[in-house]
Amino acid sequence: MQRTQWGSRLGFILASAGATVGLGSIWKFPYVTAMNGGGVFLLVYLAFTFTLGLALLQAELAIGRAAGCGAVGAFSRLGSRRWKLLGYSGVLCCFLVFAFYSVVGGWTLGYLLRAVDGRVMSDDMSELGQLFGQYVGNPVEALLTHALFAGLTLLVVVGGVQKGIERAGKVLMPLLFLLMLGLIARALTLPGALAGAEALFRPDFSRLTPAMLVEALGLACFSLSVGAGCMLAYGSYLGQDTRLGNSALWVTGLTALTSVLAGLMIFPAIYAFGLDPQAGPGLTYMVMPVVFNHLPYGQLFAIVFFILLLMAALTSAVSLLEVVVILPIDEFGVSRRKATLAVTALVFLAGVPAALSFGPLADCKLFGRNIFELMDYAACNILLPLGCIGTALFAGRVAWPAVSDQLRLSAWAEAWMRLSCRWFAPLLIGVVLVYNL
């Protein structure tokens, strides 16, 4: 059976950028940047993104297009059957990430409703903290929004590559950028906003540390969704007429741009109101409402902000679900509709303990982490770095002839690419893995 392909190069780029642009780009990048020196961290992050990150992204796309199937089949076809384990590891990673990511996506839905009815509009941090705690601790509401978000993702993926994933990317990504630009324009007009912009862009090299370098490399790989097979799956739908290197550069550029725009959206507002720039994930659910409460038409801005978060979460969730769905389609010939329904049901069930981790199961902990945190740690701190190392070694040492044929790079770019896959990426990401452990 002939494999479905993307309808256009633009559709592929926007869908792939959607896969890499998720909640992490909106809330994780700003607070990690604030905690690691601001401008100097931004420079290091961008350097890693456009070198090792770009190399790994190109490798995944090339492996996917060369094999014409998902991760499990691709590693077997271009390598040997024992390499299937790497593919299954990627599928497991995406399954785990989507299970708890759907819970967080559900929180975004819940907060969108709270923005609409005005409950989120407050400048009392303790009150906002109680609001968040009551919401995530309510098992009925947490499970309901988890199910709704998983259902939204299902509707996109069940539509297939062109009618589902590509069409959603063409609509959601431009809208995402427009909403961000609108919020940035408003943030930059606030009194004292320039101090936030200066903190984001002015590098202080005295704050450069080995730990910060490790953090920047980890965030670069995480933000590009490499190591779990997402880009490999998307690459398997690419026709031979698409230039992989150029397309990968576009995806990397859009991902980096979104992170910078997220910083511009949040940093000026935080400094304008004298709030804590290192408030972590609370920037999204507990700090930003304070900002909106002080703005003219603040409730409208709050609604727009949580719509933006929802779209960012959805575009990434689609790529995670696709990696898992493609396994029964490629390996067992299951129809897309049946595979998507079955996998989504399993993911919802796997996410139930994560959704209840802040309520009825709050006391169920291992190594000091609740179930939600354990799933996050296992996927992002262990499986994802292992996937990056394995993919790099596979591309540089096992399947290099096929990868090189797909990329068609210049001599110097090919030499850098192979060195990155064979040596630089495995060694440096290995440092990240050990550091995380």
BASE-286824 format. One record per residue (C-alpha): x, z negated, y negated; residue number from 1; residue in three letters. Coordinates in steps of 0.1 Angstrom, whole numbers. Last residue first. Layout:
! residues N
+-------+-------+-------+-----+-----+
|     x |     z |     y |   k |   r |
+-------+-------+-------+-----+-----+
|     X |     Z |     Y | NUM | ALA |
...
+-------+-------+-------+-----+-----+
***
This chain:
! residues 437
+-------+-------+-------+-----+-----+
|     x |     z |     y |   k |   r |
+-------+-------+-------+-----+-----+
|   200 |  -371 |  -110 | 437 | LEU |
|   196 |  -353 |  -143 | 436 | ASN |
|   233 |  -353 |  -150 | 435 | TYR |
|   240 |  -340 |  -115 | 434 | VAL |
|   215 |  -311 |  -120 | 433 | LEU |
|   229 |  -303 |  -155 | 432 | VAL |
|   264 |  -302 |  -141 | 431 | VAL |
|   252 |  -278 |  -114 | 430 | GLY |
|   237 |  -257 |  -142 | 429 | ILE |
|   272 |  -254 |  -156 | 428 | LEU |
|   289 |  -245 |  -123 | 427 | LEU |
|   261 |  -222 |  -110 | 426 | PRO |
|   257 |  -204 |  -143 | 425 | ALA |
|   294 |  -198 |  -151 | 424 | PHE |
|   306 |  -187 |  -117 | 423 | TRP |
|   289 |  -158 |   -97 | 422 | ARG |
|   259 |  -152 |  -120 | 421 | CYS |
|   278 |  -155 |  -153 | 420 | SER |
|   308 |  -136 |  -140 | 419 | LEU |
|   284 |  -108 |  -128 | 418 | ARG |
|   266 |  -106 |  -162 | 417 | MET |
|   298 |  -107 |  -182 | 416 | TRP |
|   313 |   -78 |  -162 | 415 | ALA |
|   280 |   -59 |  -164 | 414 | GLU |
|   279 |   -63 |  -202 | 413 | ALA |
|   315 |   -51 |  -205 | 412 | TRP |
|   309 |   -20 |  -183 | 411 | ALA |
|   276 |   -11 |  -199 | 410 | SER |
|   245 |   -22 |  -181 | 409 | LEU |
|   223 |    -2 |  -156 | 408 | ARG |
|   201 |   -32 |  -148 | 407 | LEU |
|   185 |   -20 |  -116 | 406 | GLN |
|   216 |    -6 |  -100 | 405 | ASP |
|   236 |   -38 |  -109 | 404 | SER |
|   209 |   -59 |   -92 | 403 | VAL |
|   209 |   -38 |   -61 | 402 | ALA |
|   247 |   -38 |   -58 | 401 | PRO |
|   248 |   -75 |   -67 | 400 | TRP |
|   225 |   -87 |   -39 | 399 | ALA |
|   247 |  -112 |   -22 | 398 | VAL |
|   273 |  -126 |   -46 | 397 | ARG |
|   261 |  -123 |   -82 | 396 | GLY |
|   223 |  -121 |   -76 | 395 | ALA |
|   222 |  -146 |   -48 | 394 | PHE |
|   246 |  -170 |   -66 | 393 | LEU |
|   225 |  -169 |   -97 | 392 | ALA |
|   192 |  -172 |   -78 | 391 | THR |
|   205 |  -202 |   -59 | 390 | GLY |
|   219 |  -220 |   -90 | 389 | ILE |
|   187 |  -214 |  -110 | 388 | CYS |
|   165 |  -225 |   -80 | 387 | GLY |
|   185 |  -257 |   -76 | 386 | LEU |
|   181 |  -264 |  -113 | 385 | PRO |
|   143 |  -259 |  -109 | 384 | LEU |
|   139 |  -279 |   -77 | 383 | LEU |
|   157 |  -310 |   -89 | 382 | ILE |
|   150 |  -320 |  -125 | 381 | ASN |
|   119 |  -298 |  -132 | 380 | CYS |
|   100 |  -300 |   -99 | 379 | ALA |
|   110 |  -334 |   -86 | 378 | ALA |
|   109 |  -351 |  -120 | 377 | TYR |
|    75 |  -337 |  -130 | 376 | ASP |
|    60 |  -346 |   -96 | 375 | MET |
|    75 |  -381 |   -99 | 374 | LEU |
|    62 |  -385 |  -135 | 373 | GLU |
|    26 |  -376 |  -125 | 372 | PHE |
|    28 |  -400 |   -94 | 371 | ILE |
|    41 |  -429 |  -115 | 370 | ASN |
|    78 |  -436 |  -120 | 369 | ARG |
|    97 |  -468 |  -116 | 368 | GLY |
|   116 |  -456 |   -85 | 367 | PHE |
|    82 |  -452 |   -69 | 366 | LEU |
|    49 |  -462 |   -87 | 365 | LYS |
|    13 |  -466 |   -78 | 364 | CYS |
|     2 |  -490 |  -105 | 363 | ASP |
|   -14 |  -463 |  -127 | 362 | ALA |
|   -34 |  -450 |   -98 | 361 | LEU |
|   -69 |  -459 |  -112 | 360 | PRO |
|   -59 |  -447 |  -148 | 359 | GLY |
|   -27 |  -431 |  -160 | 358 | PHE |
|   -18 |  -416 |  -127 | 357 | SER |
|   -53 |  -404 |  -120 | 356 | LEU |
|   -46 |  -368 |  -133 | 355 | ALA |
|   -14 |  -368 |  -113 | 354 | ALA |
|   -32 |  -379 |   -81 | 353 | PRO |
|   -58 |  -351 |   -87 | 352 | VAL |
|   -32 |  -324 |   -93 | 351 | GLY |
|   -27 |  -317 |   -56 | 350 | ALA |
|   -64 |  -312 |   -52 | 349 | LEU |
|   -65 |  -288 |   -82 | 348 | PHE |
|   -35 |  -269 |   -68 | 347 | VAL |
|   -52 |  -265 |   -34 | 346 | LEU |
|   -84 |  -251 |   -50 | 345 | ALA |
|   -63 |  -228 |   -72 | 344 | THR |
|   -44 |  -215 |   -42 | 343 | VAL |
|   -77 |  -208 |   -23 | 342 | ALA |
|   -94 |  -190 |   -52 | 341 | LEU |
|   -63 |  -170 |   -61 | 340 | THR |
|   -57 |  -159 |   -25 | 339 | ALA |
|   -93 |  -149 |   -19 | 338 | LYS |
|   -95 |  -128 |   -51 | 337 | ARG |
|   -60 |  -113 |   -46 | 336 | ARG |
|   -68 |  -101 |   -11 | 335 | SER |
|   -47 |  -116 |    17 | 334 | VAL |
|   -21 |   -93 |    32 | 333 | GLY |
|    -1 |  -120 |    49 | 332 | PHE |
|    33 |  -120 |    32 | 331 | GLU |
|    26 |  -101 |     0 | 330 | ASP |
|    -8 |  -114 |    -9 | 329 | ILE |
|    -3 |  -149 |     7 | 328 | PRO |
|    29 |  -153 |   -15 | 327 | LEU |
|    17 |  -136 |   -47 | 326 | ILE |
|    -7 |  -165 |   -53 | 325 | VAL |
|    21 |  -190 |   -56 | 324 | VAL |
|    41 |  -170 |   -82 | 323 | VAL |
|     9 |  -160 |  -100 | 322 | GLU |
|    -2 |  -196 |  -105 | 321 | LEU |
|    30 |  -204 |  -124 | 320 | LEU |
|    27 |  -172 |  -145 | 319 | SER |
|    -9 |  -180 |  -155 | 318 | VAL |
|     0 |  -216 |  -163 | 317 | ALA |
|    25 |  -203 |  -189 | 316 | SER |
|    -1 |  -183 |  -208 | 315 | THR |
|   -26 |  -211 |  -205 | 314 | LEU |
|    -5 |  -238 |  -220 | 313 | ALA |
|     4 |  -218 |  -250 | 312 | ALA |
|   -32 |  -208 |  -255 | 311 | MET |
|   -43 |  -245 |  -253 | 310 | LEU |
|   -16 |  -256 |  -277 | 309 | LEU |
|   -28 |  -230 |  -302 | 308 | LEU |
|   -64 |  -240 |  -298 | 307 | ILE |
|   -52 |  -276 |  -304 | 306 | PHE |
|   -35 |  -266 |  -337 | 305 | PHE |
|   -65 |  -246 |  -349 | 304 | VAL |
|   -89 |  -275 |  -343 | 303 | ILE |
|   -65 |  -298 |  -361 | 302 | ALA |
|   -62 |  -274 |  -390 | 301 | PHE |
|  -100 |  -273 |  -393 | 300 | LEU |
|  -101 |  -311 |  -393 | 299 | GLN |
|   -75 |  -312 |  -420 | 298 | GLY |
|   -95 |  -291 |  -444 | 297 | TYR |
|   -73 |  -306 |  -472 | 296 | PRO |
|   -45 |  -323 |  -454 | 295 | LEU |
|   -39 |  -360 |  -450 | 294 | HIS |
|   -58 |  -364 |  -417 | 293 | ASN |
|   -40 |  -333 |  -403 | 292 | PHE |
|    -6 |  -351 |  -406 | 291 | VAL |
|   -19 |  -382 |  -389 | 290 | VAL |
|   -34 |  -360 |  -362 | 289 | PRO |
|     1 |  -346 |  -356 | 288 | MET |
|    15 |  -380 |  -346 | 287 | VAL |
|    -7 |  -391 |  -317 | 286 | MET |
|   -13 |  -361 |  -294 | 285 | TYR |
|    14 |  -336 |  -303 | 284 | THR |
|    42 |  -356 |  -318 | 283 | LEU |
|    36 |  -383 |  -292 | 282 | GLY |
|    56 |  -361 |  -268 | 281 | PRO |
|    87 |  -375 |  -284 | 280 | GLY |
|    84 |  -397 |  -315 | 279 | ALA |
|   119 |  -387 |  -326 | 278 | GLN |
|   109 |  -372 |  -360 | 277 | PRO |
|    93 |  -406 |  -369 | 276 | ASP |
|    68 |  -401 |  -398 | 275 | LEU |
|    77 |  -400 |  -435 | 274 | GLY |
|    47 |  -379 |  -444 | 273 | PHE |
|    66 |  -349 |  -457 | 272 | ALA |
|    93 |  -354 |  -430 | 271 | TYR |
|    68 |  -349 |  -402 | 270 | ILE |
|    51 |  -320 |  -418 | 269 | ALA |
|    84 |  -302 |  -425 | 268 | PRO |
|    95 |  -308 |  -388 | 267 | PHE |
|    63 |  -297 |  -371 | 266 | ILE |
|    56 |  -260 |  -379 | 265 | MET |
|    92 |  -251 |  -386 | 264 | LEU |
|   102 |  -266 |  -352 | 263 | GLY |
|    74 |  -247 |  -335 | 262 | ALA |
|    86 |  -215 |  -353 | 261 | LEU |
|   121 |  -221 |  -339 | 260 | VAL |
|   107 |  -225 |  -304 | 259 | SER |
|    86 |  -194 |  -308 | 258 | THR |
|   116 |  -174 |  -320 | 257 | LEU |
|   136 |  -184 |  -289 | 256 | ALA |
|   109 |  -172 |  -266 | 255 | THR |
|   104 |  -140 |  -285 | 254 | LEU |
|   141 |  -133 |  -284 | 253 | GLY |
|   144 |  -140 |  -247 | 252 | THR |
|   114 |  -117 |  -239 | 251 | VAL |
|   129 |   -89 |  -261 | 250 | TRP |
|   163 |   -93 |  -245 | 249 | LEU |
|   147 |   -91 |  -211 | 248 | ALA |
|   130 |   -58 |  -221 | 247 | SER |
|   163 |   -43 |  -233 | 246 | ASN |
|   181 |   -52 |  -201 | 245 | GLY |
|   153 |   -41 |  -178 | 244 | LEU |
|   148 |    -6 |  -192 | 243 | ARG |
|   114 |     4 |  -180 | 242 | THR |
|   111 |    38 |  -162 | 241 | ASP |
|   116 |    22 |  -128 | 240 | GLN |
|    82 |     6 |  -129 | 239 | GLY |
|    78 |   -31 |  -132 | 238 | LEU |
|    54 |   -51 |  -110 | 237 | TYR |
|    82 |   -68 |   -91 | 236 | SER |
|    97 |   -80 |  -124 | 235 | GLY |
|    67 |  -102 |  -130 | 234 | TYR |
|    73 |  -119 |   -96 | 233 | ALA |
|   110 |  -123 |  -104 | 232 | LEU |
|   101 |  -137 |  -138 | 231 | MET |
|    81 |  -165 |  -123 | 230 | CYS |
|   105 |  -171 |   -93 | 229 | GLY |
|   113 |  -207 |   -99 | 228 | ALA |
|   148 |  -206 |  -113 | 227 | GLY |
|   141 |  -190 |  -147 | 226 | VAL |
|   111 |  -200 |  -169 | 225 | SER |
|   129 |  -191 |  -201 | 224 | LEU |
|   121 |  -225 |  -217 | 223 | SER |
|   135 |  -244 |  -187 | 222 | PHE |
|   168 |  -225 |  -187 | 221 | CYS |
|   173 |  -231 |  -224 | 220 | ALA |
|   161 |  -267 |  -221 | 219 | LEU |
|   187 |  -275 |  -194 | 218 | GLY |
|   215 |  -258 |  -214 | 217 | LEU |
|   206 |  -278 |  -245 | 216 | ALA |
|   204 |  -311 |  -227 | 215 | GLU |
|   238 |  -306 |  -211 | 214 | VAL |
|   254 |  -297 |  -244 | 213 | LEU |
|   237 |  -328 |  -260 | 212 | MET |
|   253 |  -350 |  -232 | 211 | ALA |
|   287 |  -335 |  -240 | 210 | PRO |
|   283 |  -345 |  -277 | 209 | THR |
|   279 |  -326 |  -310 | 208 | LEU |
|   267 |  -351 |  -336 | 207 | ARG |
|   297 |  -346 |  -358 | 206 | SER |
|   288 |  -309 |  -359 | 205 | PHE |
|   260 |  -316 |  -383 | 204 | ASP |
|   241 |  -283 |  -384 | 203 | PRO |
|   216 |  -275 |  -412 | 202 | ARG |
|   186 |  -257 |  -397 | 201 | PHE |
|   161 |  -283 |  -384 | 200 | LEU |
|   170 |  -312 |  -408 | 199 | ALA |
|   169 |  -287 |  -437 | 198 | GLU |
|   134 |  -276 |  -428 | 197 | ALA |
|   123 |  -312 |  -426 | 196 | GLY |
|   138 |  -320 |  -460 | 195 | ALA |
|   121 |  -289 |  -474 | 194 | LEU |
|    87 |  -304 |  -465 | 193 | ALA |
|    91 |  -331 |  -492 | 192 | GLY |
|    57 |  -323 |  -508 | 191 | PRO |
|    37 |  -301 |  -484 | 190 | LEU |
|    39 |  -263 |  -490 | 189 | THR |
|    60 |  -257 |  -460 | 188 | LEU |
|    34 |  -272 |  -436 | 187 | ALA |
|     7 |  -248 |  -448 | 186 | ARG |
|    28 |  -217 |  -442 | 185 | ALA |
|    39 |  -231 |  -409 | 184 | ILE |
|     3 |  -237 |  -398 | 183 | LEU |
|    -7 |  -201 |  -406 | 182 | GLY |
|    25 |  -187 |  -390 | 181 | LEU |
|    17 |  -207 |  -358 | 180 | MET |
|   -19 |  -193 |  -357 | 179 | LEU |
|    -6 |  -158 |  -361 | 178 | LEU |
|    20 |  -162 |  -334 | 177 | PHE |
|    -6 |  -175 |  -309 | 176 | LEU |
|   -30 |  -147 |  -317 | 175 | LEU |
|    -3 |  -121 |  -310 | 174 | PRO |
|     4 |  -139 |  -277 | 173 | MET |
|   -32 |  -145 |  -266 | 172 | LEU |
|   -46 |  -109 |  -269 | 171 | VAL |
|   -19 |   -88 |  -253 | 170 | LYS |
|   -10 |  -115 |  -228 | 169 | GLY |
|   -46 |  -118 |  -216 | 168 | ALA |
|   -48 |   -81 |  -210 | 167 | ARG |
|   -15 |   -81 |  -191 | 166 | GLU |
|   -25 |  -111 |  -168 | 165 | ILE |
|   -60 |  -100 |  -160 | 164 | GLY |
|   -69 |   -63 |  -162 | 163 | LYS |
|   -33 |   -51 |  -157 | 162 | GLN |
|   -19 |   -76 |  -132 | 161 | VAL |
|   -50 |   -88 |  -114 | 160 | GLY |
|   -83 |  -102 |  -127 | 159 | GLY |
|   -79 |  -132 |  -103 | 158 | VAL |
|   -50 |  -144 |  -125 | 157 | VAL |
|   -70 |  -147 |  -157 | 156 | VAL |
|  -101 |  -163 |  -143 | 155 | LEU |
|   -79 |  -187 |  -122 | 154 | LEU |
|   -61 |  -200 |  -153 | 153 | THR |
|   -95 |  -208 |  -169 | 152 | LEU |
|  -105 |  -226 |  -137 | 151 | GLY |
|   -73 |  -247 |  -136 | 150 | ALA |
|   -81 |  -257 |  -172 | 149 | PHE |
|  -117 |  -267 |  -164 | 148 | LEU |
|  -106 |  -287 |  -133 | 147 | ALA |
|   -80 |  -307 |  -152 | 146 | HIS |
|  -106 |  -312 |  -179 | 145 | THR |
|  -130 |  -327 |  -154 | 144 | LEU |
|  -104 |  -348 |  -136 | 143 | LEU |
|   -92 |  -365 |  -168 | 142 | ALA |
|  -128 |  -370 |  -180 | 141 | GLU |
|  -139 |  -386 |  -148 | 140 | VAL |
|  -108 |  -407 |  -143 | 139 | PRO |
|  -107 |  -422 |  -178 | 138 | ASN |
|   -71 |  -434 |  -182 | 137 | GLY |
|   -60 |  -402 |  -199 | 136 | VAL |
|   -88 |  -405 |  -225 | 135 | TYR |
|   -86 |  -443 |  -231 | 134 | GLN |
|   -48 |  -441 |  -235 | 133 | GLY |
|   -51 |  -412 |  -260 | 132 | PHE |
|   -77 |  -430 |  -281 | 131 | LEU |
|   -58 |  -462 |  -279 | 130 | GLN |
|   -27 |  -445 |  -292 | 129 | GLY |
|   -47 |  -429 |  -320 | 128 | LEU |
|   -60 |  -463 |  -330 | 127 | GLU |
|   -25 |  -478 |  -330 | 126 | SER |
|   -12 |  -449 |  -351 | 125 | MET |
|   -39 |  -453 |  -377 | 124 | ASP |
|   -40 |  -421 |  -397 | 123 | ASP |
|   -72 |  -408 |  -382 | 122 | SER |
|   -90 |  -376 |  -374 | 121 | MET |
|   -89 |  -373 |  -335 | 120 | VAL |
|  -126 |  -383 |  -333 | 119 | ARG |
|  -137 |  -355 |  -355 | 118 | GLY |
|  -162 |  -338 |  -332 | 117 | ASP |
|  -142 |  -305 |  -331 | 116 | VAL |
|  -108 |  -323 |  -329 | 115 | ALA |
|  -120 |  -344 |  -300 | 114 | ARG |
|  -131 |  -313 |  -282 | 113 | LEU |
|   -96 |  -298 |  -288 | 112 | LEU |
|   -82 |  -331 |  -276 | 111 | TYR |
|   -99 |  -327 |  -242 | 110 | GLY |
|   -89 |  -291 |  -238 | 109 | LEU |
|   -53 |  -301 |  -246 | 108 | THR |
|   -55 |  -329 |  -221 | 107 | TRP |
|   -67 |  -304 |  -195 | 106 | GLY |
|   -35 |  -284 |  -201 | 105 | GLY |
|   -16 |  -316 |  -193 | 104 | VAL |
|   -35 |  -319 |  -160 | 103 | VAL |
|   -30 |  -282 |  -153 | 102 | SER |
|     7 |  -288 |  -158 | 101 | TYR |
|     6 |  -316 |  -131 | 100 | PHE |
|    -5 |  -292 |  -104 |  99 | ALA |
|    12 |  -261 |  -120 |  98 | PHE |
|    46 |  -278 |  -119 |  97 | VAL |
|    41 |  -287 |   -82 |  96 | LEU |
|    30 |  -253 |   -72 |  95 | PHE |
|    57 |  -236 |   -93 |  94 | CYS |
|    84 |  -257 |   -76 |  93 | CYS |
|    69 |  -251 |   -41 |  92 | LEU |
|    70 |  -213 |   -47 |  91 | VAL |
|   106 |  -215 |   -60 |  90 | GLY |
|   116 |  -235 |   -29 |  89 | SER |
|    98 |  -210 |    -7 |  88 | TYR |
|   120 |  -182 |   -22 |  87 | GLY |
|   152 |  -202 |   -17 |  86 | LEU |
|   142 |  -208 |    19 |  85 | LEU |
|   137 |  -170 |    23 |  84 | LYS |
|   175 |  -167 |    20 |  83 | TRP |
|   177 |  -175 |    57 |  82 | ARG |
|   159 |  -142 |    64 |  81 | ARG |
|   187 |  -121 |    49 |  80 | SER |
|   197 |  -107 |    16 |  79 | GLY |
|   178 |   -80 |    -4 |  78 | LEU |
|   148 |   -80 |    19 |  77 | ARG |
|   147 |  -117 |    26 |  76 | SER |
|   153 |  -128 |   -10 |  75 | PHE |
|   126 |  -105 |   -22 |  74 | ALA |
|   100 |  -115 |     5 |  73 | GLY |
|   100 |  -151 |    -5 |  72 | VAL |
|   103 |  -144 |   -43 |  71 | ALA |
|    75 |  -119 |   -47 |  70 | GLY |
|    76 |   -82 |   -39 |  69 | CYS |
|    90 |   -49 |   -51 |  68 | GLY |
|   126 |   -57 |   -38 |  67 | ALA |
|   145 |   -39 |   -65 |  66 | ALA |
|   119 |   -48 |   -92 |  65 | ARG |
|   120 |   -85 |   -83 |  64 | GLY |
|   157 |   -88 |   -80 |  63 | ILE |
|   162 |   -70 |  -113 |  62 | ALA |
|   137 |   -93 |  -131 |  61 | LEU |
|   153 |  -124 |  -117 |  60 | GLU |
|   189 |  -113 |  -126 |  59 | ALA |
|   179 |  -103 |  -161 |  58 | GLN |
|   163 |  -138 |  -167 |  57 | LEU |
|   195 |  -154 |  -153 |  56 | LEU |
|   217 |  -134 |  -177 |  55 | ALA |
|   194 |  -142 |  -207 |  54 | LEU |
|   196 |  -179 |  -200 |  53 | GLY |
|   234 |  -178 |  -195 |  52 | LEU |
|   240 |  -160 |  -228 |  51 | THR |
|   212 |  -157 |  -253 |  50 | PHE |
|   196 |  -190 |  -244 |  49 | THR |
|   229 |  -209 |  -242 |  48 | PHE |
|   238 |  -198 |  -277 |  47 | ALA |
|   203 |  -205 |  -290 |  46 | LEU |
|   204 |  -241 |  -276 |  45 | TYR |
|   238 |  -247 |  -290 |  44 | VAL |
|   227 |  -236 |  -325 |  43 | LEU |
|   195 |  -256 |  -323 |  42 | LEU |
|   214 |  -287 |  -312 |  41 | PHE |
|   236 |  -284 |  -343 |  40 | VAL |
|   206 |  -280 |  -365 |  39 | GLY |
|   188 |  -312 |  -353 |  38 | GLY |
|   212 |  -337 |  -338 |  37 | GLY |
|   199 |  -343 |  -304 |  36 | ASN |
|   168 |  -365 |  -307 |  35 | MET |
|   153 |  -341 |  -333 |  34 | ALA |
|   160 |  -311 |  -311 |  33 | THR |
|   144 |  -327 |  -281 |  32 | VAL |
|   114 |  -336 |  -303 |  31 | TYR |
|   109 |  -301 |  -317 |  30 | PRO |
|   116 |  -282 |  -284 |  29 | PHE |
|    92 |  -304 |  -263 |  28 | LYS |
|    61 |  -300 |  -285 |  27 | TRP |
|    54 |  -263 |  -290 |  26 | ILE |
|    80 |  -247 |  -268 |  25 | SER |
|    73 |  -271 |  -240 |  24 | GLY |
|    35 |  -264 |  -241 |  23 | LEU |
|    43 |  -229 |  -230 |  22 | GLY |
|    62 |  -198 |  -241 |  21 | VAL |
|    81 |  -185 |  -211 |  20 | THR |
|    51 |  -171 |  -193 |  19 | ALA |
|    36 |  -158 |  -225 |  18 | GLY |
|    69 |  -140 |  -232 |  17 | ALA |
|    64 |  -123 |  -198 |  16 | SER |
|    29 |  -113 |  -206 |  15 | ALA |
|    40 |  -100 |  -241 |  14 | LEU |
|    69 |   -80 |  -226 |  13 | ILE |
|    49 |   -66 |  -197 |  12 | PHE |
|    20 |   -55 |  -220 |  11 | GLY |
|    45 |   -39 |  -244 |  10 | LEU |
|    61 |   -20 |  -214 |   9 | ARG |
|    27 |    -6 |  -205 |   8 | SER |
|     1 |    -7 |  -177 |   7 | GLY |
|    22 |   -31 |  -156 |   6 | TRP |
|    24 |   -21 |  -120 |   5 | GLN |
|     3 |   -26 |   -88 |   4 | THR |
|    22 |   -20 |   -56 |   3 | ARG |
|    14 |    10 |   -34 |   2 | GLN |
|     0 |     0 |     0 |   1 | MET |
+-------+-------+-------+-----+-----+
***
